Amino acid sequence: MTLLLLEALGALVLLVFIVWWTMFSGRKKGELPDAAETEKKQAKTGPSPDQRD
C-alpha cells in the first residue's frame, strides 16, 4: 500500500513539475512586440497571399 501511495505521489509531483515548467519557461520579457503587431494585422486583414494554400 505504501509503495502505491509513493508512486501516486511521484506521478503527481511529475505532473505539477511539467505544468510549472510549461507555464513559466517562456521569454524573460514576454513576446516580441513585432510579433504581436503582426498577429493583429493578420487578424484584421487575413493571411497574406504567400501564406494561402
Secondary structure, DSSP 8 states (H G I E B T S, - for coil): -HHHHHHHHHHHHHHHHHHHHHHH-S-TT-S-HHHHHHHHHHHHH-S-GGG--
